[in-house]
């Protein structure tokens, strides 16, 4: 299959060095960006976000280099008779599209990264022996209910902070109600995570 695709670029079915460099310049930023975004979605490590920005800069430079090598490959191949003008045009169109796709993909990856970074994830674990009738988190903009949580069970929600302020919680179990502060202050769009453990006597342990 690879040889058949390669024959569209070169009649011998082999990718010449200049074309190989051009395709590498197209695919390397995409591969690195995908890997960094995948890791960031699980860890939300700030360093990965900075690495992602560096990959975007690298991608811009890589695309320019790729077009230089692609143009050189087409010019030499046509001059030496290795490719017809029609084959050269198809080669330039396909390889050029691979290079240019880096720009919309970079924008898409940035928007995904910002969306991931703005998530505030709350996980509630019921360590007690009775059912938690409800655990609710109140942001400055909305209330999110976690629903009944059985003994030894957990519930997880993703919140988006639409207005700055504090995050408060409300716990209902066994006819009683407990309220408190989950996070004292969050800015608009600020992400993070909180782990809430509900003990047997309704004691709350919060770790961020």
Beta strands, then each sheet from edge to edge (+ up, - down):
strand 1: 119-126
strand 2: 134-138
strand 3: 143-145
strand 4: 154-160
strand 5: 165-173
strand 6: 176-186
strand 7: 192-198
strand 8: 204-207
sheet 1: 4+ 1- 7- 8+
sheet 2: 3+ 2- 5+ 6-
end
